[in-house]
Amino acid sequence: MTTLSNRLSRRGLLAGASILTAGGTTAAKEDRLVDGVVILIDSNEPYVMGHAVSYSANLARHFAEKGTKLLIEVVANGKGIDVFRADKSSIIEPLATLRQSLPNLSYSMCASSKAIAEAKEQISIPLIAGASLVPFGIGRVVELQLKGWAYIHA
């Protein structure tokens, strides 16, 4: 049988452990030199691709007004790779303009999705200027999240 004082003592111990753990997590996050946001695009719908552009611009503006440097990476996966395809993207110019105005912005395309599309279409897919390949788009998203980056699904 548990007495009231044992329950209160156990609660106090758990509360103390939570505070210590939270403090450790906060300290670890404060040790990061920069903060980042990863935006995943996995759809070839024009409005979704447009959202990624506006999210990037709005985030950069929001944090710049606070004096904070923010890294932003847009990752294209699955059907979303169309956004960074030089032969299919409907927003090549806005993406180029955005990259020029935001030096902390990068574009990544899933190499696995690209290989699948190339095999299906029997072509070599050209990337827009400034886009790079990552082995797996979703893997890149998780990598960045594990480093403490925020995640947005466009």
ABEGO torsion letter per residue (X at the ends): XBBAAAAAAAAAAAAAAAAAAAAAAAAAAAABABBBBBBBBABABAAAAAAAAAAAAAAAAAAAAAGBBBBBBBBBBEAAAAAABAAABAAAAAAAAAAAABAABBBBBBAAAAAAAAAAAGBBBBBBBGBBBBABAAAAAAAAAAAGBBBBBX
